[in-house]
Amino acid sequence: MNKTPISGSRFLVLGFVCLTTLVSSPLTVGTAFAEWESSGPFGGEAEVIRVVPKVPGFVIAATHNGLFFTSTNGGAYWTNLPFEGQFSGTLHALEIDPRFTGTWYAGMDSEHAWLSGVYKTVDAGRSWTLLPGTKGKAVWSLAIWSTNPDVVVAGTADGVYRSSDAGKNWAHISPPGDAELRPVVSLAFDPESQDIIYAGTTHLPWRTANGGRTWESIHTGMLDDSDVFSIQVDRHNHDQVYASACSGLYHSSDEATHWNKIDTPKGAFRTWFVALDPDHSTTIFAGTTAGLMRSEDSGRVWHPVTSQPVRSMAFDGSVPGRIFFASATAGLMVSTDEGRTIREINTGFTNRSFTVLTGARGVLYTNSVFEPGSGGLYRTDNYGIRWQRSADHEGAEIRFLTADPDRPQEIVAAGYHGLLKSVDSGKTWTERSGPPESAGGVTALLALPQKVLLAGTGQGLFRSANGGGWEAVSGVTGGVNSITRSGKSMVSVSGPSGAFASADSGETWRTCGQPMASTVWYGLAFDLPTSGVPAALAATAGGLFRSTDGCRSWERAPGLPAETVSIVLFHPTRAGEAFATLGGRVLHSHDGGEHWLAMADEGRGRSWPSELLILPEAPDRLFALFPRRGVLSNTILSNAIAVEAGSAPERRELSVRGSR
């Protein structure tokens, strides 16, 4: 929605889409296309981080919503990995088999029971298996016994499960009817005995000394009803046990029979995790409500490391003093001085709530919402190489954004609290009047030349000139969910009741024909005029449609299944070149939509791009916004050259299924 100067229609889909072998007309994938490149803005929420033993520099990070990233160079750059649980639930745990660099376990909880359980990979994340004995169980924690990593325990919503054969078979080892011993949100083994297991619940901690045959509550000295988020056993002295809880930090010197509360700095009343330096047991880290704390004397004196909320950390055994951290707001971080200081290492890692991508005159803008301290407006004037953040408007929570096509520093934003305007690229903002209150909230924005602004609402289309008041646009009826500019003067609007086109920058409008009965429109785009009436493409819930008479009549795009197409886009400077999204894939055409090639599958079929955009100043780059992954780009020059030369790229068959 809201593209300046040229972009596809917006349709934000936050769910996931399955890519499967299918039924309908296959798509042809051109292997001449390059892979998608992650541009950022980098950072966001991270949940857990682990170092892979035996491979220097190999680090794994995961997010709460199931995104996986790996780095092979000590966090200098991160690469996204496919994962079956991505966006399908909540990832709570990640553990690495210390014997095999590619064997990992992940614990998931999902509202869709068939997606919950323990996932395992033996090929470093290229493929995953949901272990049968855990399928349907909400997994909150995992632990591997270091002496024999075939012994694995999983903490679930209904207790503790144990496997002695690396996850092939599982046994429920906690009392099924004991409501106090569930859910199990943290687990730890005694380093000397696989039969001694500690379990933290949302009530209090527990321990078994005989492999789960009997359990005892071990809360003496701990405040009642304390959520026990983590338990750590000193590997050099198994009598020494630490626990982090909602009521603070605790230590025991008698295998958790008795606990003593450790004083933490003011404001650090809740402790999310505790970790012991494996080489210096008196050095303790605590992730608290006041940020990350470090003590060199077993918790008597604390030193703040960062105010960012840290959720996980991992010691790098291959590089002395190097420690990795995962933060709920700052993303991924590293220390090279044993945790005394810390810095962000987010290049390639992105997990933010992005809402919009727009641009003009070589400048790109994007925005993320509901991320205090790190979200808001981002700007780049070098095509995504570097992004700059403007935080002054953060509370506005921008949903839609448009830039003046002639003055890219002038932008208008629609947030949850009204319209805002900036004339300095988002550094400062002023309130701007919006359409009449009776029109409801803004659902689309588009800036046109000559200081004209269009705003879509649930009641129709409104127009403002030179910053003045708003007038309802005649010729457009019903609500508006997309406004798109094509070329210099073509503007199109689509909504639940139909689509409308203007050939004079929004002065006059005509109604487009309906591609099919009861059409749900998601977007409309027009080709550059070459001779006669320009061609058009329609994105609908019933598939992709093509018009050769200026949107008066339609025919279904040949070779594509009749499934949801959420975005259509024509190239701003090359006639006949078009893009569309189907089943989470981006499609590319060189003949006005008669034939299509599918580009590389960055979404892996589980994430829809919500925006497509091409800047005339960078005509060989296609930019795409993925709501959590940020801005990615792909070269479209190599394939264009191949087609123009008459040598079609090598092809393979792929079938695409839409959302279900």
Secondary structure as the mmCIF struct_conf table of DSSP 4:
data_model
#
loop_
_struct_conf.conf_type_id
_struct_conf.id
_struct_conf.beg_label_comp_id
_struct_conf.beg_label_asym_id
_struct_conf.beg_label_seq_id
_struct_conf.end_label_comp_id
_struct_conf.end_label_asym_id
_struct_conf.end_label_seq_id
BEND BEND1 THR A 4 ILE A 6
STRN STRN1 SER A 7 SER A 7
HELX_LH_PP_P HELX_LH_PP_P1 GLY A 8 ARG A 10
BEND BEND2 GLY A 15 GLY A 15
BEND BEND3 VAL A 23 SER A 24
HELX_LH_PP_P HELX_LH_PP_P2 SER A 25 PRO A 26
STRN STRN2 LEU A 27 GLY A 30
TURN_TY1_P TURN_TY1_P1 THR A 31 ALA A 32
BEND BEND4 PHE A 33 PHE A 33
HELX_LH_PP_P HELX_LH_PP_P3 ALA A 34 TRP A 36
STRN STRN3 GLU A 37 GLY A 40
STRN STRN4 GLY A 43 GLY A 44
STRN STRN5 VAL A 48 VAL A 51
HELX_LH_PP_P HELX_LH_PP_P4 VAL A 52 VAL A 52
TURN_TY1_P TURN_TY1_P2 PRO A 53 LYS A 54
BEND BEND5 VAL A 55 VAL A 55
TURN_TY1_P TURN_TY1_P3 PRO A 56 GLY A 57
STRN STRN6 VAL A 59 ALA A 62
TURN_TY1_P TURN_TY1_P4 HIS A 64 ASN A 65
BEND BEND6 GLY A 66 GLY A 66
STRN STRN7 PHE A 68 SER A 71
BEND BEND7 THR A 72 ASN A 73
TURN_TY1_P TURN_TY1_P5 GLY A 74 GLY A 75
BEND BEND8 ALA A 76 TYR A 77
STRN STRN8 THR A 79 LEU A 81
TURN_TY1_P TURN_TY1_P6 GLU A 84 SER A 88
BEND BEND9 GLY A 89 GLY A 89
STRN STRN9 THR A 90 ILE A 96
TURN_TY1_P TURN_TY1_P7 PRO A 98 ARG A 99
TURN_TY1_P TURN_TY1_P8 THR A 101 GLY A 102
STRN STRN10 TRP A 104 ASP A 109
BEND BEND10 GLU A 111 HIS A 112
HELX_RH_3T_P HELX_RH_3T_P1 ALA A 113 LEU A 115
STRN STRN11 GLY A 117 THR A 121
BEND BEND11 VAL A 122 ASP A 123
TURN_TY1_P TURN_TY1_P9 ALA A 124 GLY A 125
BEND BEND12 ARG A 126 SER A 127
STRN STRN12 THR A 129 LEU A 130
HELX_RH_3T_P HELX_RH_3T_P2 PRO A 132 THR A 134
TURN_TY1_P TURN_TY1_P10 LYS A 135 GLY A 136
STRN STRN13 VAL A 139 ILE A 144
BEND BEND13 SER A 146 THR A 147
TURN_TY1_P TURN_TY1_P11 PRO A 149 ASP A 150
STRN STRN14 VAL A 152 THR A 156
TURN_TY1_P TURN_TY1_P12 ALA A 157 ASP A 158
STRN STRN15 GLY A 159 SER A 163
BEND BEND14 SER A 164 ASP A 165
TURN_TY1_P TURN_TY1_P13 ALA A 166 GLY A 167
BEND BEND15 LYS A 168 ASN A 169
STRN STRN16 ALA A 171 HIS A 172
BEND BEND16 SER A 174 SER A 174
TURN_TY1_P TURN_TY1_P14 PRO A 176 GLY A 177
HELX_RH_3T_P HELX_RH_3T_P3 ALA A 179 LEU A 181
BEND BEND17 PRO A 183 PRO A 183
STRN STRN17 VAL A 184 ASP A 190
TURN_TY1_P TURN_TY1_P15 PRO A 191 GLU A 192
STRN STRN18 SER A 193 THR A 201
BEND BEND18 THR A 202 HIS A 203
STRN STRN19 PRO A 205 THR A 208
BEND BEND19 ALA A 209 ASN A 210
TURN_TY1_P TURN_TY1_P16 GLY A 211 GLY A 212
BEND BEND20 ARG A 213 THR A 214
STRN STRN20 GLU A 216 SER A 217
TURN_TY1_P TURN_TY1_P17 THR A 220 GLY A 221
BEND BEND21 MET A 222 MET A 222
HELX_LH_PP_P HELX_LH_PP_P5 LEU A 223 LEU A 223
TURN_TY1_P TURN_TY1_P18 ASP A 224 ASP A 225
STRN STRN21 VAL A 228 VAL A 233
BEND BEND22 ARG A 235 HIS A 236
TURN_TY1_P TURN_TY1_P19 HIS A 238 ASP A 239
STRN STRN22 VAL A 241 ALA A 245
TURN_TY1_P TURN_TY1_P20 CYS A 246 SER A 247
STRN STRN23 GLY A 248 SER A 252
BEND BEND23 SER A 253 ASP A 254
TURN_TY1_P TURN_TY1_P21 GLU A 255 ALA A 256
BEND BEND24 THR A 257 HIS A 258
STRN STRN24 ASN A 260 ILE A 262
HELX_LH_PP_P HELX_LH_PP_P6 ASP A 263 ASP A 263
TURN_TY1_P TURN_TY1_P22 LYS A 266 GLY A 267
STRN STRN25 THR A 271 ASP A 277
TURN_TY1_P TURN_TY1_P23 PRO A 278 ASP A 279
STRN STRN26 HIS A 280 THR A 288
TURN_TY1_P TURN_TY1_P24 THR A 289 ALA A 290
STRN STRN27 GLY A 291 SER A 295
BEND BEND25 GLU A 296 ASP A 297
TURN_TY1_P TURN_TY1_P25 SER A 298 GLY A 299
BEND BEND26 ARG A 300 VAL A 301
STRN STRN28 HIS A 303 THR A 306
BEND BEND27 SER A 307 GLN A 308
STRN STRN29 VAL A 310 PHE A 315
TURN_TY1_P TURN_TY1_P26 GLY A 317 SER A 318
BEND BEND28 VAL A 319 VAL A 319
TURN_TY1_P TURN_TY1_P27 PRO A 320 GLY A 321
STRN STRN30 ILE A 323 SER A 327
TURN_TY1_P TURN_TY1_P28 ALA A 328 THR A 329
STRN STRN31 ALA A 330 ALA A 330
STRN STRN32 GLY A 331 SER A 335
BEND BEND29 THR A 336 ASP A 337
TURN_TY1_P TURN_TY1_P29 GLU A 338 GLY A 339
BEND BEND30 ARG A 340 THR A 341
STRN STRN33 ARG A 343 GLU A 344
TURN_TY1_P TURN_TY1_P30 THR A 347 GLY A 348
STRN STRN34 THR A 350 ASN A 351
STRN STRN35 PHE A 354 ALA A 360
TURN_TY1_P TURN_TY1_P31 ARG A 361 GLY A 362
STRN STRN36 VAL A 363 SER A 368
BEND BEND31 PHE A 370 PHE A 370
TURN_TY1_P TURN_TY1_P32 PRO A 372 SER A 374
STRN STRN37 GLY A 376 THR A 380
BEND BEND32 ASP A 381 ASN A 382
TURN_TY1_P TURN_TY1_P33 TYR A 383 GLY A 384
BEND BEND33 ILE A 385 ARG A 386
STRN STRN38 GLN A 388 SER A 390
TURN_TY1_P TURN_TY1_P34 ASP A 392 HIS A 393
HELX_RH_3T_P HELX_RH_3T_P4 GLU A 394 ALA A 396
STRN STRN39 ILE A 398 ALA A 403
BEND BEND34 PRO A 405 ASP A 406
TURN_TY1_P TURN_TY1_P35 PRO A 408 GLN A 409
STRN STRN40 ILE A 411 GLY A 415
TURN_TY1_P TURN_TY1_P36 TYR A 416 HIS A 417
STRN STRN41 GLY A 418 SER A 422
BEND BEND35 VAL A 423 ASP A 424
TURN_TY1_P TURN_TY1_P37 SER A 425 GLY A 426
BEND BEND36 LYS A 427 THR A 428
STRN STRN42 THR A 430 ARG A 432
BEND BEND37 PRO A 435 PRO A 435
HELX_RH_3T_P HELX_RH_3T_P5 GLU A 437 ALA A 439
BEND BEND38 GLY A 441 GLY A 441
STRN STRN43 VAL A 442 LEU A 448
TURN_TY1_P TURN_TY1_P38 PRO A 449 LYS A 451
STRN STRN44 VAL A 452 THR A 457
TURN_TY1_P TURN_TY1_P39 GLY A 458 GLN A 459
STRN STRN45 GLY A 460 ALA A 465
TURN_TY1_P TURN_TY1_P40 ASN A 466 GLY A 467
STRN STRN46 GLU A 471 ALA A 472
HELX_LH_PP_P HELX_LH_PP_P7 VAL A 473 VAL A 473
TURN_TY1_P TURN_TY1_P41 SER A 474 GLY A 475
BEND BEND39 GLY A 478 GLY A 478
STRN STRN47 SER A 482 SER A 486
TURN_TY1_P TURN_TY1_P42 GLY A 487 SER A 489
STRN STRN48 MET A 490 GLY A 495
TURN_TY1_P TURN_TY1_P43 PRO A 496 SER A 497
STRN STRN49 GLY A 498 SER A 502
BEND BEND40 ALA A 503 ASP A 504
TURN_TY1_P TURN_TY1_P44 SER A 505 GLY A 506
BEND BEND41 GLU A 507 THR A 508
STRN STRN50 ARG A 510 THR A 511
HELX_LH_PP_P HELX_LH_PP_P8 CYS A 512 GLN A 514
BEND BEND42 PRO A 515 MET A 516
TURN_TY1_P TURN_TY1_P45 ALA A 517 SER A 518
STRN STRN51 TRP A 521 PHE A 526
HELX_LH_PP_P HELX_LH_PP_P9 ASP A 527 PRO A 529
BEND BEND43 THR A 530 VAL A 533
HELX_LH_PP_P HELX_LH_PP_P10 PRO A 534 ALA A 535
STRN STRN52 ALA A 536 THR A 540
TURN_TY1_P TURN_TY1_P46 ALA A 541 GLY A 542
STRN STRN53 GLY A 543 SER A 547
BEND BEND44 THR A 548 ASP A 549
TURN_TY1_P TURN_TY1_P47 GLY A 550 CYS A 551
BEND BEND45 ARG A 552 SER A 553
STRN STRN54 GLU A 555 ARG A 556
HELX_LH_PP_P HELX_LH_PP_P11 ALA A 557 ALA A 557
TURN_TY1_P TURN_TY1_P48 PRO A 558 GLY A 559
BEND BEND46 LEU A 560 LEU A 560
BEND BEND47 ALA A 562 GLU A 563
STRN STRN55 VAL A 565 PHE A 570
BEND BEND48 PRO A 572 ARG A 574
TURN_TY1_P TURN_TY1_P49 ALA A 575 GLY A 576
STRN STRN56 ALA A 578 LEU A 582
TURN_TY1_P TURN_TY1_P50 GLY A 583 GLY A 584
STRN STRN57 ARG A 585 SER A 589
BEND BEND49 HIS A 590 ASP A 591
TURN_TY1_P TURN_TY1_P51 GLY A 592 GLY A 593
BEND BEND50 GLU A 594 HIS A 595
STRN STRN58 LEU A 597 ALA A 598
TURN_TY1_P TURN_TY1_P52 GLU A 602 GLY A 605
BEND BEND51 ARG A 606 ARG A 606
STRN STRN59 GLU A 611 LEU A 613
TURN_TY1_P TURN_TY1_P53 PRO A 616 GLU A 617
BEND BEND52 ALA A 618 ALA A 618
TURN_TY1_P TURN_TY1_P54 PRO A 619 ASP A 620
STRN STRN60 ARG A 621 PHE A 626
TURN_TY1_P TURN_TY1_P55 PRO A 627 ARG A 629
STRN STRN61 GLY A 630 THR A 635
HELX_RH_AL_P HELX_RH_AL_P1 LEU A 637 GLU A 644
TURN_TY1_P TURN_TY1_P56 ALA A 645 GLY A 646
HELX_LH_PP_P HELX_LH_PP_P12 ALA A 648 GLU A 650
STRN STRN62 ARG A 651 LEU A 654
#
